[in-house]
Amino acid sequence: MKRKLVGWIMCIMLFISVLPNLAVSAGESWWWPCPSALSYSSGYGMRTYNGVTRFHRGVDIPGTRGSQVIASRSGIARIANTNNPFANDRGRCVVIDHEDGYYSVYQHMSDYAINDNVRVMQGQVIGYVGGSGSGGEYTYNAHLHFEVHKYSPNNALTILNLDWSQGVNTPVTSTDPKAFINPNAPRPSGEAPSNITIKANKTSIEVGDTVTFTYTISNANSRYVGIDWAGGSRYYSIPRTYCVITEGSNEYGYNCCGGVYITVKAKEITASISANYTSIGVGDTVTFDYYINNATSYRGLGIDYAGGSRYFSQSLDQTSGSVSHTFTKPGLYCCIVEGYNTDVYNCSPGVYVKVVDSKPIDMTISVDETNINIGDTVTFKYAIIGATVKHIGIDYADGTRYNSIRTYQDSGSISYTFTQTGLYCCIIEGYNNIGYDCSPGIYIRVTEPYQSPTTFTTYTDNDSYRRFHTEITNLTCDAEYIVASYDSGGQLLEMSNSGISAGEGGCEMTLPKHSGEKYIKVFLWDSLKGMKPLTEVEKITL
């Protein structure tokens, strides 16, 4: 019975002794980390060094200072610095997480060949043999201290927070590297990946643009196009300069090409804004129509005091749309739409909104003509401040409304064509949340067009001259006439106006008495148009 028990125990011990190799055999094999030095000077286990006895968790591999240190297996490499447990006597140190529960540790290097937190391939150079550590750069003779650890999958700590003290209940099992790597059996000799090139059809682009890479790679089992930050760490999606490489590995090593650099710029932000009102009263609401493109991290409506300091901000969810704001303080405001992306800020030109704490103010109106004919057009020039709703009001002289014209600007010009005779009072009027006001009226007289008479009678004994116009049945006789008299040579002798009154069949005007032979021409006096000739020169004898 005892013999059987001893046999079972021996079998179990034998099985346990080969567990490390069995655990690794299912994955990638391990390579010797110092190709230039194929033996070790100090092994794994308890040792006495400089009079101190302690457990040595790895093997020391002596080597020429500056010779290459390679990744024993592929994985994620982390550089240990003074803020993690690999500080103190470990010097320049790299830890590689092989993503299957195993970690390899490389200590006392003279320099790094990689950046922190990058994926490395088996055989890739990660650093160089040195003697860095506590007490100064060259405390130790040049060598690589190499460890292999089995990390407990039941412990949630990350590799840089592991307890490396080898105390009770440690989550890390220190393993003799010689169980994985035989220095007498170095990595196979052969050709690593070669003929590795890469080209890009574009090297300066904007975010969202596409680059096509043309590559070659020979003799590789695994091939990648790697997109790294220009500093070397692997790429994340933020605009900057990238180094793009072709890389590959096989059982003989790892290799990559020289990088092609791609500069990626954030897209330029374009923005515009408009407002339905630019002068209002306190309590009125303005609706802004906006557009902002290529703003990815923030877009918003900014309302600033005219001096530049911020009065109000509102974030915007859409690239374009409308947003409203009710103004509660008087003042002059500059309103913009603004946005950010990864490294660019831009805003639209400002649209100014004036807010007054009274009913509309500064209302003026003027016209280019005040006496016109039916069918003539009048141009109104106007100004108004603080009105949400603005009109040019055209009233009959008695005050009743004839027509109104809506306007949306604080000042400008508007033309209107009159189609009915009459006397009109024209005003600019406005409303806001506080009240209503209007400008003083300006009067416009609209009459029938003046027509030349069909005939004029000759001068008669009763010293009158008659105008007849059979086509005009509602002929009025309230205008002013001018009679010009000339001598036989056409020289103007005098001009005189005469009273006009209704006569039989037309209008009758009284002429001054003259003697001798005269030549006269009758004009209509119009304060707007000047003198209109109504007749050709007629010869009369007085």
LINHU-V393086 format. One record per run of one state. SS is the DSSP state (@ for helix, = for strand, . for the rest). FROM is the first residue (numbers start at 0). LEN is the number of residues. If there is no record, write none. Layout:
# LINHU-V393086
<<SS | FROM | LEN> <SS | FROM | LEN>>
This chain:
# LINHU-V393086
<<. | 0 | 1> <@ | 1 | 16> <. | 17 | 1> <@ | 18 | 7> <. | 25 | 16> <= | 41 | 1> <. | 42 | 2> <= | 44 | 5> <. | 49 | 2> <= | 51 | 5> <. | 56 | 2> <= | 58 | 4> <. | 62 | 5> <= | 67 | 3> <. | 70 | 4> <= | 74 | 6> <. | 80 | 7> <@ | 87 | 3> <. | 90 | 1> <= | 91 | 6> <. | 97 | 4> <= | 101 | 8> <. | 109 | 1> <= | 110 | 2> <. | 112 | 5> <= | 117 | 3> <. | 120 | 4> <= | 124 | 4> <. | 128 | 1> <= | 129 | 1> <. | 130 | 12> <= | 142 | 9> <. | 151 | 7> <@ | 158 | 3> <. | 161 | 10> <= | 171 | 4> <. | 175 | 1> <@ | 176 | 3> <. | 179 | 14> <= | 193 | 7> <. | 200 | 3> <= | 203 | 3> <. | 206 | 6> <= | 212 | 6> <. | 218 | 3> <= | 221 | 8> <. | 229 | 4> <= | 233 | 1> <. | 234 | 6> <= | 240 | 10> <. | 250 | 2> <= | 252 | 4> <. | 256 | 3> <= | 259 | 6> <. | 265 | 4> <= | 269 | 6> <. | 275 | 3> <= | 278 | 3> <. | 281 | 3> <= | 284 | 9> <. | 293 | 4> <= | 297 | 8> <. | 305 | 4> <= | 309 | 6> <. | 315 | 4> <= | 319 | 7> <. | 326 | 4> <= | 330 | 10> <. | 340 | 4> <= | 344 | 3> <. | 347 | 3> <= | 350 | 6> <. | 356 | 4> <= | 360 | 7> <. | 367 | 3> <= | 370 | 3> <. | 373 | 3> <= | 376 | 9> <. | 385 | 3> <= | 388 | 8> <. | 396 | 4> <= | 400 | 7> <. | 407 | 3> <= | 410 | 7> <. | 417 | 4> <= | 421 | 10> <. | 431 | 4> <= | 435 | 3> <. | 438 | 3> <= | 441 | 6> <. | 447 | 7> <= | 454 | 2> <. | 456 | 7> <= | 463 | 5> <. | 468 | 11> <= | 479 | 7> <. | 486 | 5> <= | 491 | 7> <. | 498 | 1> <= | 499 | 4> <. | 503 | 2> <= | 505 | 5> <. | 510 | 6> <= | 516 | 10> <. | 526 | 3> <= | 529 | 4> <. | 533 | 4> <= | 537 | 4> <. | 541 | 1>>
